């Protein structure tokens, strides 16, 4: 299988995802993690205990395995190089803050 060989040589196979690490919001309202499909195609994903899934593409590349940091149950941030990208959860949407 060429995908298994690609992993053996340190390359990511086609259609692979790198998930996590997983971080709960302070009161377990959301579980958040990054979903890296490639170095330039990274999403923040939020999942509620009721099954609601919210996904937002990050505006810039981040290192694979970058954790999501919660400041409260609706505000989160991700470190992208020297910049911190901040988001707010508004119902079933994630919006980037200026």
N, C-alpha and C positions, 0 to 999 in steps of 0.2 A: 504494500500500500504506500503510495508516494507521500501521503500525509504523515504517516508514522516515520518515514525516512526523513521528512522535513523537520519534524520535531527533534529527531536524533542529531541533526546538524544545526539546531538552534534557530531554525526558521519557523514562522508560524504557518500552518497549513491553511489552504483556502477555507473560508466559511468557519473559521475558529473564533471563539470569543474568550477573552480573559475577563473573568468576573471577580469583583471584590477588591479589597476586603469589605465585609459587610458591617454596617454600623446602624444601630437602633437610635432613633431620636430619643431625647431624655425621658419621655413618658411612654415609649413604645408605640407611638402613633404611626411611625413610618420606619421601614427598614430601607436603608439606602446603600447603594454600591455603584461602582463604575463598571461599565461594559465596554471593553476595548476590542473593537473589531479589526483595527489597524492602528498605527501610530497617529494617523490624522483623523480617525473616525471613532471618537470616544463619546460615550453617553453617560449621564447620571441617570440612574434608575431608582425609583421609589416604589415600594410595595407596602400597602396597608394590610393589617391583619384581616380586614374584610375582603381582600382580594383585588382592590383597586391598584392598577399599575400605571405609573406615570413615567415618561421617558423624555429626556431633553438632551439634544446634542450639545456638547461643549463647544464654545466658540474658538478654542485653541487646543493644540495637543497637550496632553498631560502624560506624565510617566505612568506606564502600566503598573497597576497596583496602588495608585494614589488613593488614600482614604478620603471619604466624605467626613467632614467635621460638622456637627450640629451645634448651633448656639442656643436654640430652643426647638420646639416641636414643628415650627414652620420655616425657620431660617437655617440654611446650610451653606457650606463653603468648601471649595476645593482649591488646593494650591497648584498653580500651573506655572512652573518655573519660579520667577520672582514675584509673580502676580497672584493675588487671591481672587477667585471668581466666586461671587456671592449670588445666592438664589433665595427665593421665597416660594413657598407652596401656597397656592391660592385655589382652594377647592381641589379640582382634579387637574390642575395645571402647575407647572414649575416655570417661574419667570426669573430671568437674570436681572439682578439689581445693578444699577450704575455704579 
